């Protein structure tokens, strides 16, 4: 073996000594590291113990939270089993369920069933349920330490109980019947009284739509322990309990039953009643209906008949025909909103169904028309036609009004800020009414604001509509006569101030103070309910008309009566003659013979009339010598008018009439069921003679009087036709209006603003300057304002 020198041996020995020194130094570092780890672990254990003592142990010792008012839900399962569930508690490890029989069959103090439940639910089989069905369900919640220590008495306990019936809610012996024409499904089933039943429509995908919930009661008391028979009905269609399915697939009609007791909900099984298709529910007859919205706006709707489309039409009385409103496809929603309709008017709508062809007019004859006279050429389909008729309500919206004097225009209904004024008798359009504050909202040249509605006349045809009829002879051929005898320059002529009352569409402007119009609406409704309609023959009368009629009549009082009476001209004849009138001239009448011996009495009466403030003077008693007429005087206008007991002022105002204030009307009654013919009175309308006095009223005149006085109107003794609002006359300081009114002005509707001339025609397809502003009107007369 090799020999190692001493030098080498020493060198090798030094290496070993160095390695040993390193190992000794590394062991020291390792010991210090381990010591630090141990120290850290010790601290963690220490703090863990502290935290456990401070937080975990108190948490473990905290009692379970299980409120005594917890809700219990029972769900019916298969083969009579029940699933019980309740609100879960906090810090609980389980629940003990105990069932007590409260029906009297078993000892109510001893549980008939005990069971431990790890979660807040538990299943009961049919054998677990006491025969008496009426039980107490008692739940005890246990905290965590109870199950760790197994010592019941040393831990807190929370509990709740419910007294309830465990007899399952049932739906049995069901029976269903579809009534297509009524759009209704009749349902019949047996169940327990007091249970709630919910009907669903389920599609092929399993999605359900709730139709309706029932909580029916039996018609008669049921024998205890017996189910009772319930009968209900559900409707379908646009306004039914559910809409028709959009496809013709199978749909399930299902019913679900539940029972609500004190803090207990018992959910029974769901029962399938029937399978239906869209075609099964279709009706062969269109049935229309409507919803009344606001401001005389209506929603029309009708049922589906399987047609490819429908046409909606409205009856136009002026043309005696239906006018098309809309074409609606069969897949669209069968609903139509009318917008604002004219007030007090009877509207008739109908829907025609189309079986084939283009609904938008390509095949007109495909629409069913049950009212067509020529049924030979037009084929009726099986779907028929549906119609509906209703009368709109009285409303001032969009009606024309005229202030009776200059009025302040306010920014808001509190009448705080005044933003301008409105001139007397300026035609305005009502944009809204504040009935509580007695204001109309209007738009003027000063802006939009509010004016006093009590001091405005309103156009009656635009306010009460067809609740009344209108014929204003003063606007085309006055019928003022003396018991049928023509009055020169009055009878058969347009009365001064009435030039703009008859419009080009053959309708009339009929102004009346708004508070009086409110009363008239009540009277009109009462007469219609009895089969009559008020016909208004005069309302607001300008003062210039009053003076003209009085003065011209006063001129002829001593004239001898003509040999024949004047028949006058009706409005129908006036229209038939092309709106032409040919009143008799004075030359065509017998020469007037003035009875000088009688002139004094006429002049005395005229002087007395000049001192009165209105028409309607009571009968007068004068000296017999003064009233005894000569043979010639007996045939004068004066004698025919007064019979010695009245004077001209009994019939016509020499100074001012209630008509001049907008609070009086002349009217009669018409028979709705007899083509609107006027009822027979003791004299003609505007017969200026003692024959018209109320003392001579016949039955019909008293009938008219009863309706109007019941609504708050007064009368004058000499005229059966005259009614005036004395209440508003006494309450409001009204001003006599000298001139007539015109309807010319701005008019609003649902679409926008239009401008109407004094004859009721709208400006169309033109640009015109109005009050210094230029406006461009489209083909229908609308413009931006």
PyMOL commands that set and color helices and strands:
alter all, ss='L'
color gray80, all
select helices_A, chain A and resi 6-61+78-80+126-128+144-149+152-154+278-281+364-366+453-455+460-463+465-467+473-475+514-529+543-555+571-576+586-588+596-611+624-627+633-635+637-642+648-650+658-661+672-674+690-692+694-696+699-710+726-731
alter helices_A, ss='H'
color red, helices_A
select strands_A, chain A and resi 72-76+82-86+94-101+113-117+121-124+134-142+157-165+172-179+184-191+196-202+208-214+228-235+251-261+264-276+288-292+297-302+309-316+321-329+335-340+346-354+385-391+400-403+407-410+418-422+427-429+432-434+439-444+447-452+456-459+468-470+481-482+485-486+511-513+532-538+664-671+677-678+714-716+719-724+745-748+753-756+766-770+773-777
alter strands_A, ss='S'
color yellow, strands_A
deselect
rebuild
show_as cartoon
